[in-house]
């Protein structure tokens, strides 16, 4: 009979996703067939699945840790925040609606059937399902109709282990306080606790650890030190976007938009030793010595175009272009680089047009149909193949599309700037995400811009980081005890 265990947290960003990935890899190495599951996730960094849907990026990484392909059942409810109009609700990989927070509170209880349907389907295929909660069960004001934490655990009869984050301080109160505010039935579902992100000697927390056990009566499963190599793994939460090492000679700047989406495009660049990746924050200026500026994807293209202008980045981009720098727009960033973004039906918010940055001679019209697919492409300049995915609304056309960025199934995709020999090709736009994960193409693209790419395998690096994470978890957590607690 398939067993399951659920990792919940005392708050957001306590490291649940990382711990689940480590436990998944540890279980796989024990010979178990294992799958990840997160009932409800909120993220604009989605992964496209082979069955034609989308799930949170963390569940795709956890699937990789399990050695299986990501599937929409691993994250049946995905919320994608949009500006002004609320959040897009994705159910079992497909868009259901766009709702405001109060409307979602009414909708949420109706989604439990889909959540349990996906969970039961996973259970029928694997020995073990490791479930990740969302936010915190201490948010008892949200308990009625809950599908993400104790509401799901109760409905599916899944035992819970509560994870606290010592790095943010007050971890004793985090765990003990969570027990204090939860009802008796929910507390009975908790099999124990563990502490994450400890810096220094974990034995220094022995007294605090025992205090938690004494106050709660819960079993402790371990204290996990800070995992220094977490940056080598694709991040899902925008809070985890980080710049790579700053000693590379080739400087890449990515604009951290307010609704940045699918920023996993940056992960392979962060691991290039000769590249300095800067995730530019609000209030910062694009450095004058930048070699390549990337305008990334966005869940609210027109809203983030206004945000970009409010930071003065439009002026910085124009100056960067005049200095001979290169610019790459990906998905929503590609749309922003054009002349006009038209949304006559108000798909992303208030209906109307927005004047683009004017660096590509293209125009975009938003359309209701969402393109969601994996693709095989050939880069027009290097003639090298690469794999990627599309996840966008909108259609882009114009003179610069006659100089495509790539070809998909023999058809042109994306655009490159004209303007004569000196200016031609220095501004590029594409709807294709995931291109930089392709090692040979990434090396050729970077080398063509004057960088010295390492030629290292990004995929092999992620696999090694997952193995290192599993080793880290095994060394500090009672993994056998956690697996025994599953039922």
N, C-alpha and C positions, 0 to 999 in steps of 0.2 A: 504494500500500500504506500502510495506517495505521501511523503511528509512535507511539512512546511514550517518555517520559522520567520518571524517578522522583526526587523530592526527599526525601531522608532527612535526619535531624537527628542531632546529637551528643548529644541528650537531648530530654526532653519540653519543650514550651513554648518552643522556640527560634525560633518564628515560621514553621514550615513551612506551616501553613494559609494564612497571610496571603500568603506568597510564591507559593504555588500559585494563589491567587485573582488576584494581580497578573499572573502569567504567563498565566493563562487569558484575562484581559481583553486583554493585549498580543497574544496569538495570535489572538484573535477580531478585533482591529482590523487584523490583517494579512490578513484574509479567510479564515482557516482555520476549519473547523468543528472545535470542540474540546470535550472532555468531561473532567471531573475523575473521579478514582478513588482510593479509599482502601480497601485490602483489609480492614483491621481497625481499628476505632475504639473508643475507650472514652469514653462521654459519656452523661450523663443529659439533655442538651439536644438533643432529637431534632426532626427535621422530618418532617411527614407528606407523603408523596408522592402524586401523582395516581393511581398504580397501587395505592394502598391499603396501603402499607407505611410504614416509618420508616427514616431514615438520620440520620447525624450532622449537626448544624446547619452545620458547616463545609463539608460537601459541598453542602448546599443553597445556601450563599452562593457557593461556587465555580461551581455550575451557573448561578446568576444572572450571574456574571462572564462565563460562556460564552454567555449569552443563550438558555439552554435550560431546560426544566422539570426539576426534580430527579426522579431515578428510583432505585429500590432497587438497581439494578446499580452505582450510583456508590459504594456502601458496603455490600458484601455481608455483612460480619460486624460487628455493632454490639454492644458489651458495655455493659450498664447496671447499675452497681453498686447493690446493695441491702444494707441492714444485716442482719447475722446470717446470711442465707441465701446470700451470695455475689453473683454477677452474673447478670443475665438475658442470655441469648444470643439475639440476633436474627440470623437468617440470611435474606438476600435479602428483608428487610422484615418477616419473620414470626418470632414467638417460637418458639425451638426447645426451650429448657430453662433452668432456673436451676441454676447449678453453683458450687461453691467453686473456688478457684484451682487446687488440685491436680487436681481433676476436669477443669477446662478444659484443663490441660496434656495430658491424655490425649485429650480431644475435639478439640483444635485441628488435629492433622494430618488429620483426616477432613474438615475444612472447606475444604481447598485446592481440591477439585474445584468447589465452589460459587464460590469466589473466582475461579478461572480461567474458569469458565463465564460469570460476569458480565463479567469483563474482555474476553473474546473477543467477547461480544455488543456491548459498547461499541465495540470496535475495528472491528466490521463496519459501524458507523453514522457514524463520525467520521474526520476527517483525522488528528487528534492526540489522544492521551489523556495527561494530565498526572497522574501518580500521586504520592500523598503517603504517606510511611511513618508509622510510629507508634513513639513512644519513641526508641530508638537501636539501631543494629546493633552497637554496642559491648557490648550485653548478650548476649555470646556464650554465656552459660550457658543462654539461651533459643533458641539457634540451631537445635537439633534440632526439627523440626516447625514451624519459623517460617513464618508466612503473612503477616506484617506488613511485613518489611523485606527482608533479603537472601534469605530463603527464597522469597519471592514473586519478587524480581528475577531469581533464578536460574531458577525454574520458567517464568517468562514471557519470559526473555531481554530484560529491560528495563535499559538503562544507568542509572546512579545518579549524582546530584550530592549531595554531602554538605554540609549547612548547619551552621555553628557559630554560637553566640550569644556575641558579645563582651561584651554587657551584664552577663552573670553572671560574667565573669572567666575567665582561664585558657583562652582560645580556642585558643591554639597547641597546648596539651596535649589539648584536646578533639578536634581534628582529627587530629593526629599520633598521639595515643593510640588513637583509633578504628582507624586503620590498623594499629597495632602489635598489637592483640588479634584482629583479623579474620584469617581464613585466606586463603591465596593466591588461591583461586578467587573469594572475595567481593571482595577488593581489586581483582581484574581487572575486576569489573563497574563500578567507580567511574570516571567520566569526568572528575571534577574536584570542586572545592569552592567554596563562597562563604561570606562572613561577613555576619551579620545584626545589626541593632540597634546600630550604631555611633553614639555620641554625640560631637559635635564634628567636627573636621576629619578626614575619612577618610584623608588623605595621611599623617597621623601614624602610621598603622599600616602604611605601605609596607614597612618592614623586617620586621615580623612576618609580613605577608602573603607576602613572599618566602621567609622561613624555612619556612613551611608548605609552599610549593611545592618548596623544595629538599629538605626531609625526606621528603616523600611522593612526589615525582615527578608529582603530580597538577596538572592545569591549574587556575588560578584563574579564576572567572567574575565576580568583583567583590566589593566591600564595600558593603553596603546600610546607609545611615544610618537611624537611628530614624525610623519613620513616625509623626509626631505625631498624625495624624488617624485612627489605628487605632480609637479609641473610637467613631468614627462608623459603624463596621461591626458587625454582630451578632457577639457573641463566643460561642464554643462552650465553651471551657474555664472551669471555675469559677475558676481562677486569674486569669482576665481580667475577671471581674466588677468593674466600677468605677462609682463614683458619677459623675454628671454635674456640670456647673457648679453651684456652691453659691450663686449670686447670685439665684436665682429666689425670688419672694415666696411661692409656694405650695410647701409642703414635703411630699414624698411619701417615706415610709420603707418599704423592702422588707426583710423579715426574711431574712437569708442562712442558710437552714436547712442542716443538715449533709448532706442528700441533695437539695438543691435541684434541681429539674428544670424544663426549658423556661423558663429565665430570660430568654429573648429577649423575653418580654412587657415587660421593662423598657426595652429599647433605644429605642423611640420616646419614652418619657417622659424619658430622659436627654438627648434633643435638643430638648426644649421649653425655650426661653429663660426662660420665666417659672416654670419648675418646678425646684426643687432636689430631685434624687433622691439619697437616702441608702441605700446598701446596708449595712444594719446588721449588723455582725460579732458573733461570740460575745463575750460580756463587756461589750457596750455596752448602753446603756439607750435605750429608745424616747423621743425628745425630747418634752418636754411641749408644744412648739409645733407638733407634726406635724399636718398637715391630713388626710392620708390615709395609712393603714397598709395595706400589701398583704402578705397571707400567701400566698406563691407555691406553685407545684406542688412535689411531692416524690416521689421514687422509693420512699420508705418512709414512708407517712403516719403510722402509729402510732409508728414510731421517731422521726420528726421532731417529732411532738407531744410526746413525752417530752423531746426536746432543747430544744424551745421552752420548756417548763416549767423545765428545768434552768437556763435563762438568766434566769428571772424575767419573761419576756416576757408570760406569761399575766396577771400582775399589772399590767404596763404597759399591756396591751391593755384590761383592764377599766377602768383609770384614764383612758385615752384615750377610751374609750366614754362614761364618765361626764362627761367634759369637753365632749362634743358632737362628737367627731371621727368621721370616717368610716373604715370598715374594708371591704376587699375581699379575699375569699378566692378564689383561682383553683385549680381542680382539687383537688389534695390539701389546699391551704389552705382551700378551701370545705368539705371533709370535716371538717377540724379545728375549724371554727367551730361545728359542730353539737353535739348532746347526747351522742351515742355513735358510736363507730366499731367495728363488729363484724366480726371475721375468724374465723368458726368453723372454717374449714378450714385456717387457717394459711398463706394465700396469700402474705402478706408476711413471715412469720416465725412466731413462736410463736402458736398459736391462742388466741383470747380476745377480750375487749372492752377498749376504752379509752374513758374518759370524756372527752368533747370539751370545748371552751372554753365551750360553752353560750351563745354569742352569737347563734346561729340555732336556731330550733325545728325541727331536722331530725335524722334519724339516717341513718347510712350502713352498708351491709353490703357487704363485699368479695365479689366474685364472680370466678370464674376467667376468664370471657370478657372480653377487652380490647376497648374501643371505640376505634377508630382510623379517623378520617375527617375530611375537610374539610367545613365547614358554612357555610351562609348563614343569618344570624340577623337578627332585628329587636329592637332594644333596647326594653324595655317602657316606660321612662320618656320617652325622647326620640322614640320611633317611628322611629328612623333605622336603616337596614340596615347590617350590617357582615359581613365575612368572618372566619372563624376556623377552628380545628381542635380536635378532641377526641383525647386520647391518655391513657386512664385505665382502671383497673378500679374497680369499685364502683358501687352504685346508691344514690341519696340521695332520701329522701322525708320528708314531714312537713308540718305546718301552714304553715310559711313558704314552701313551694313554691307555695302559692296566690297569693303575690305574686312572680311569676317575675322573674328578672333580664332574660330575653329570651324570644323565641319562635323555635323552629326548625321549619320546615315547619308552622307554625301551632300547634305544641305547646309548652307552657311548659317553660322551661329555667332551672335555677338557682333562687335564692330571695333574698328581701329580708326584713329584720326587720319585725315589727309593733311593738306597744307604744304605740300612740297617735300623735297628730300630731307630737309633738316627737321621738319616738324612731324613728318609722317610716322604713324605707329607709336608715338610716345604716349598717347592716351588710348587706353584699351578698355573695352567693356564686354562682360559675358554673364550669362545667366547660370553658368555652370559652377556649382560648389564642389569642393573636394578635390580639385585639380592638383593641389600641392602635395597631396598624399602619394602621388605617383612619382617614384624616385627619379627615373630617367628623365621624365619630362620636367620635373622641378629643377633638376641640375641644368638641363639645357636652357630653360627659361631664365634662370638666374645668371648663368654664364653669359647669355646673350645681352644681359643688362650690365655686365661688367663685374658681377660677383664671382667668387670662387666657391662653387658648391662642393659639398663634401662627397656627394655620391653615396652617402650612407642610406641604409634602408630604414625608412620611418616606421613601417609596419613591424619590423624586427625589434626596433627600439621600444615600441608600445608593448609587444609581447614580453620583452625582457623586464619592462617596468611592472607588468602584471605579475610575473613570477617573483620579482623582488617584493612587491606588495604582499603577495601570499606568504612569502618567507617572513616578512615583518609581522603580519597578523599571527602566523603560527607561533612566533617567538614570544608573543606577549598576551595572546588570548587563549583561553581554553576552548579551542575549536572543537575537540571531541565532545566537550560538555555541551556546547551550543548545538551540535548535531544531534546529541542525545535528547536535548530538550525539544527538538522538532517533533511535531506529531501531525 
